[in-house]
Amino acid sequence: MNALPFDPGDESYVSLATFRKNGKEVRTPVWIARAGQHYYLFSEGTAGKVKRIRANGKARLAACNSHGDIRSDWLEAQGRVVENKDVTDRAYDVLRRKYGWQMKILDVVSKMTGKYERRAIIELQVLRATQ
């Protein structure tokens, strides 16, 4: 990981770029946390980014602010939607450790509104830096 221009796990927000069937890129600022060689994020289970990751797994990551303004080079990544409960638990653990009270509040609100159980966890593995 030392040769990469940045570590997504050290960033507060990362722009996740996923790809439509026609090849068009769609960018979304997300929270992300690292566990070992993988990075994890969560989203509403029927969100476009989840559908696109399920379809082809191709993704890119760049450091950004909460509005999605890019401030780094891009990293190519391969993603998948996690189906394994142990991996999902690990993902939530690292996200909660990183985002603390913000994640706790979001979890409580999501549970109160019935959205928590509809979440999906995306696992990403960085492949290489791109220009």
Order of alpha helices (4+ residues) and beta strands (2+ residues): beta-beta-beta-beta-alpha-beta-beta-alpha-beta
